[in-house]
Amino acid sequence: MDSWPELQDYLAAVRFTLIALSSVFFVVDPFAAIPSFLAMTESISEERRRATARQAAWTCFFVLTIFALAGSIIFKIFGITLPAFKIAGGLLLLLMAFQMLEAKRSGTQESIEERLEGQQKEEIGVTPLGIPMLAGPGAISTVMVLMGQ
């Protein structure tokens, strides 16, 4: 009987981890970035393409980690409460969901100008692939809200 509270804590941690990982994965939506990635990297070698994909993934990881760790500090600096941010983030995610239902890529993650600029740039791993296509406003607000909980 003494281990029952410990087991409940463990199950709560596992539940939160699964919810957090799935939330971040679906908001980042790496599969939706594949067509843009292929269009922007059509003229470079396979090895360079892999390096660009790795750079974009690491950029996304570091940006989301920084915002997850510094989110509460940012809230305090600007005087934002967690419930207010949850409402704003929820509205942002709702708008993105409506665009997904229409089979459109969100304008908050990528615009036509960014895609065209990406085709002309030498290094596209950080921008526009890493930020804002992968680590966009929706993903940043999601990690900040999850860390606030």
Secondary structure, 3 states (H helix, E strand, C coil): CCCHHHHHHHHHHHHHHHHHHHHHHHHHCHHHHHHHHHHHCCCCCHHHHHHHHHHHHHHHHHHHHHHHHHHHHHHHHHCCCHHHHHHHHHHHHHHHHHHHHCCCCCCCCCCHHHHHHHHHCCCCHHHHHHHHHHCCHHHHHHHHHHHHC
